[in-house]
C-alpha cells in the first residue's frame, strides 16, 4: 500500500470509531512518535507475535 492509501484507510477507520477512542489514538501516536527506532521494531515484533498466536493465547487464558 502507498502512503496515500494507508492514510486514506486510517482516516476511514478513524471515522468509524467512537469519539472517546480518538483521544487514545492521538495519545498513542504522539507517544510512538517520540520513541526511538529500536522501540518501534520491538513494538512491531510484539504485535506480530500476538496476532499470530492469538488463538493460542486465548486458549491459555481460559
C-alpha positions as CSV (number, residue, x, y, z in Angstrom):
1,X,0.0,0.0,0.0
2,X,1.2,3.5,-0.7
3,X,1.4,6.2,2.0
4,X,-1.6,7.9,0.5
5,X,-3.6,4.7,0.5
6,X,-2.6,4.0,4.1
7,X,-3.6,7.5,5.2
8,X,-7.0,7.0,3.5
9,X,-7.6,3.7,5.2
10,X,-6.6,5.2,8.6
11,X,-9.0,8.1,8.0
12,X,-11.8,5.6,7.2
13,X,-11.1,3.7,10.4
14,X,-11.0,6.9,12.5
15,X,-14.3,8.0,11.1
16,X,-15.9,4.8,12.4
17,X,-14.6,4.7,16.0
18,X,-16.3,6.3,18.9
19,X,-15.2,9.9,19.8
20,X,-13.7,8.8,23.2
21,X,-11.3,6.5,21.3
22,X,-9.9,9.3,19.2
23,X,-8.0,10.8,22.2
24,X,-6.5,7.4,23.0
25,X,-5.4,7.0,19.3
26,X,-3.9,10.5,19.3
27,X,-2.0,9.9,22.6
28,X,-0.7,6.6,21.2
29,X,0.6,8.3,18.0
30,X,2.3,11.1,20.0
31,X,3.9,8.6,22.3
32,X,5.0,6.4,19.4
33,X,6.5,9.4,17.5
34,X,8.7,10.2,20.5
35,X,10.1,6.7,20.8
36,X,13.5,5.7,19.4
37,X,13.5,3.5,16.3
38,X,14.5,0.3,18.1
39,X,11.4,0.5,20.3
40,X,9.3,0.8,17.0
41,X,10.8,-2.5,15.9
42,X,10.2,-4.1,19.2
43,X,6.5,-3.0,19.2
44,X,6.0,-4.3,15.7
45,X,7.6,-7.6,16.6
46,X,5.4,-8.0,19.7
47,X,2.3,-7.1,17.7
48,X,3.1,-9.7,15.1
49,X,3.7,-12.4,17.7
50,X,0.4,-11.6,19.5
51,X,-1.6,-11.6,16.2
52,X,0.0,-14.8,15.0
53,X,-0.6,-16.6,18.4
54,X,-4.0,-15.1,19.2
55,X,-5.8,-18.4,19.3
56,X,-3.2,-20.0,21.4
57,X,-3.2,-17.0,23.8
58,X,-7.0,-17.2,24.1
59,X,-6.8,-20.9,24.9
60,X,-4.2,-20.3,27.6
61,X,-6.3,-17.5,29.1
62,X,-9.2,-19.9,29.6
